[in-house]
């Protein structure tokens, strides 16, 4: 799978130019409000002293890293605050390719396209391993695919685009695959607050020097535009401690540092946001999942049971998952989704829909009318 041009923009631009009203189910940008405490933190920061308007530490505000370390059960020095999960994944994947003896990156299929694009950009050999029939990563297949040529294995749970959550057993087995092949597991956990199946387990629960965990507040706090993420690296005093030093250097030379105001506001929100906020968002999404999957059932569509994140992949009888089909769905039904072929070959006949819109029921009605 070659991914050099962001295909999301192709669909978004086509939908924007349509001659009719279109429900956008392409973007993964939340439509709900961030926590009130986040706004409070930003307002407080506006009145800070001049010194607080200057460079923060390159690796992130000390207080934020300490707060994250306490929550994740790691040492603060293992954490780098990044420009969203995108940079966190880049630091992890690039570092793994540099530090590990292999030259291959293993990805699941279907895959979030930016992982594939990053692998292409880094010049890595790329192997795609199809997911199981129910949309989960297949540890047996990944074990078979991995070898001494493997440098990095990238997984994402809860998952985009499949909308599933991997089990603790799967995550542990994948860490062991990385260990057994002197490779690095990169576990992107940006959707960790959106687990409806109750099976999410962080790779941090597995004690290993062969895994890096990445995350951000883009989704959990509905602030995709703020770009506050982080990566948790192995112990710097352990066997793969050089990964942290190299990532710090790469991060500093690329960014110098991250933006200070959003880090300060996120810190305030972490300390003052009630858990009810996150549960309220999950309840909202559960309602949207129910409305959308009812419509899929009504038209005999096949779909992956939503267990996490906020995406649904579906296959409609006699309707392919190509860009041309998606454009037809925009023109004739007024619903925009992402074609399965943009995510790889394993679900090329499917279409991915994002539930980050308050018009899910409108989209559901339109799909029933179109396919009914």
Buried (B, 14 or more C-beta within 10 A) or exposed (E): BEBEEEBBEBBBEBBEEEEEEBBBBBBBBBBEEBBEBBBBBBEEBEEEEEEEEEEBBBBBBEBBBBBBBEEBEBBBBBBBBBBBBBBBBBBBBBBBBBBBEBBBBBBBBBBBBBBBBBBBBBEBBBBBBBBBEEBBBBBEBBBEBBEEBBBBBBBBBBBBBBBBBBBBEBBBBBBBBBBEBBBBBBBBBBBBBBBBBEBBBBBBEBEBBBBBBBBBBBBBBBBBEBBBBBBBBBBBEBEBBBBBEBBBEBBEEEEEBBBBBBBBBBBBBBEEBEEEBBEEBBEBBEEBBEBBBEBBEBBEBEBBBBBBBBBBBBBBEEBBBBBEBBBBBBBEBBBBBBBBBBBBEBBBBBBBBBBBBEBBBBBBBBBBEBBE
